[in-house]
Amino acid sequence: MSTLIDPSSITFGTVYCIAKNYPDHAREMMLWEEHMQQTDTEEQEPVVFIKPPSSIETGGITMIPGFDGHPLSDNMHYEAEIVLVIGSDCDCCSEEKALQAVRGYAIGLDMTLRDVQLDAKKKGNPWLKSKGFRRSAQLSGIVPRSEAGSWQDLEFFLDCNGRRVQHGTLSETVFSPPYLVHYLSCLYTLRKGDLIFTGTPAGVGRVVPGDRLEATLCKRSALQDESSELARLRVSILQSGTLL
């Protein structure tokens, strides 16, 4: 495993998340969004939503949030993703120079209140509540870009209670890391400490209290049949109301 940057040493900013960046997950979502009657799963430009910095969690715990003593959901999903950690301010950078602004890579989990999200989409309302709650942006230690190698060789795995549920590679994404940095820096300006969750593949699913998630970021070898571990993230699902 590489020498990781402790995420507690970083002052995080905006968390940018890319929706439907893996075609297989886009098709998966369409099955849950039949009311939208979509026929094209490939977007012409990135679909972006934001989580607040308070959503970031590096301690390996999460839970369904509550309000006035009641849980907000009964259907929380995991979504494993590779995360880009921005290491310098970046304003309208070119795609060719975009990776110079990336300090490193991490493995993350975009925890989602799926029932809340689908209800909001059906009503045409924003769905921040389903994505931006506390401890919804799970983050591992950060692999320096110099040690991670080429982004095309990065892949990740997610196990739930010891069973493999997701696998993806950055090379499968519709919009590559350089393009995402270029795009976001032109529209919003990226700042040191911002995070980019690059999207999740198919296989997302429900978790309940007591479940344990283990996500691993790896680098594939030139042989394509071997990989070396770069970072690991372990997350426990707690009962709603356990934490203040």
N, C-alpha and C positions, 0 to 999 in steps of 0.2 A: 504494500500500500504506500502511496506517495506521502510526502510531508504536507499535512493539511494546515490551512489557515483557520484559526479559531474564529468562528462567526461572531463570538462575543466581543471580538476586537474591532468590529466594524459597526459604524453608525449607519443603519440602513435607511433608505429613502422610499421611493415609490416602488411598488411591486406590480410590474406589467405582466399580464398573462395573455397567452395567445390561444384562442379557441379554435378547435377543429383544424389543427395544423398537421394532423395525421389523417389521411383519407379514410382509413378503416374506422377510426373513432367518429369521424363525421358521419359515416353511414350508420354507425351504432346509435348516435344521437338522433338521427332521423327517425328511427323506430320508436323513440320516445316522444317525438314532436310531430306526430302525424297531423295534428290540427294545423300545422304551418304549411303543409302540402309542398314541401321543398322537393325539387327534382335534380338540383345540381349541388354536389357536396364539395366542390372545389371553389374556394373563394378567389376573387381577383386581387385582393389585397388582404393583409392580416386583419383578423377580427380580434380586437384588443379589449380587455377589461382590466380593472385595477383593483388591487387589494391595498388597504392601508398598511403602513409600517407596523401597526399594533397587531396585525394578523400573523407576523413572523414568530415562529417557535423553534428553538434549537434544543429544547430539553427532552424531546421525544414523547410528549404526551398531548392528547387532544380529547375533545368531547363535544357533544352537541350542546350549543349554548342555550341558555334559558332566559326568560324575561318574566318578571312578576311571579316567579315560582313555577313557571311552566316551560318545558322544552319547546324550542322553536320548530323542531322537526322530529320525525321518527325514521328518517331514511338518509343517513350520511354515507357518502361514497368516497372512495379513495381515487386519486388520479396521480400516477407517478410521472414525473417530468424531470428533464435535465434543465438546470437553472444557470443562466449567465449572470455573473456578478460583475457589475460595472466598477472599474477602478479609477476612472478619471472622467471629468465633465466632457460631454460630447455633444456638439451642436452642429447639425447638418453635416456629419461626416460621410465620406464616400463609402460605398460598399467595399472597395478595395482596402481601405484603411480601418474599417470598422472594428476588426478584432483587436486593434491596438488599445481600444478602450475597455476591453474585457480583462479583468484581473484574474478570473478563474472560473471554474465550473463546480457545481454542486449537484447532488441529487435531492429532489424535493417532492413533496406531496401537496397537491392542491385539493384540500378537503372541501367537499361540496355537499350542501343540503339539497339533495336532488329534488325532493318533493316541493320545496320552497322555490327552487329555480324554475321548475316546469310550470308551477302555478303562476309565477310572475311573468314568464314568457307568454303563457296563454292569455293573460290579461293585458299584455303589452306594457308591463311595468318594468322598471330597472330591477336587476337581481343581485345587487350588492350584498344584501342580507344573506344570500345563499352561499356566497363566496368569500366575503370579507370579514367574517367573524373572528374573534380572538382564537389564536392557535390553528388557524386554517391554512397557513402557509408554512409547512414543515420544511426544515432546511438542515442538511448535513454539514460537515466540515467542508471547506472549500479547497479544491485542487488548483494550484497555480497553473495558469495557462501554459507556462513553459514546461511543466511536467506532464500535462495532459496530452500533449501532442496535437495532431490534427483533429478538428472537431468531427470530420467524416468518420473517424474510427471510434467515436464514443457510442456506447450502448448502455442500456440499463435493464434491470430486472426488478420485479416486485413480487414478494411472497406474502401471502396472508395466512397466518397460522401454519406456516410451513409448506403451503401449496402455491406453486407458481401461477400467478394470475395475469401478469403483464410483462411484455418484453418489447423494447423499441430501440431504434438507432436514430441518431440525429440526421443521418443521410436520408432517412425516409420522409422527413418533413417537407411540406409544401414550400414553406419559407425558411430559408437557411439562417443560421445565426448571424452571418455578416449582413444579410438583407434585413433581418429584424432590427439590428443595431442601427443600420442606415435609416430605415423607415421611422423608427421611434425617435431617433435623434433629430430628424427633420420635422416631425410633427410636434414633438413635445419638449425636446432637449433632454438628454440623459444626464444625470448627475452621479457623481461618485457615491457609491452605496446603493444605487438602484439595482433591482433584480429583474430579470426577464425569465419567466417560466415559459418554456418553449413549446408546450403542448404535450398531450398524452395520447398514447395509442389505444386501440380497442382493449377491452377486458376490464373496464372500470366496474366497480361493484360495491355492494353495501357492506358496512361494518357495524358491529354492535359492541357494547361494553364487554371488555375481556379479550377482544381480538388483538392480535399483534401483527404489525406490518413491518417488513424488512425490505428496504430498497437498496440496490447496489448499483453504483456507477462503475463502469469498466471500460477498458481500452482494448479493442480487438487487435490481434497481431496480424502481420502481413499474410499469414496462412489462412485467416478468416475462420479457423476452427478452434482457436484458443483466445482467451482474453485474460487480462490481469485486472484485479480490483484496484480502484482508485479511491473510492469513498463508500461508506455504508451509513444508512439511516435506519434506526429502529424506533418505532412509534407504538405506544400502547393506547388503546381506546378506553377511556374512563367513563364511568357512569355520569350522566348529566347531573349537575349540581354538586359534584365532588369538589370542584375548584371555585374559588371566589372570582 
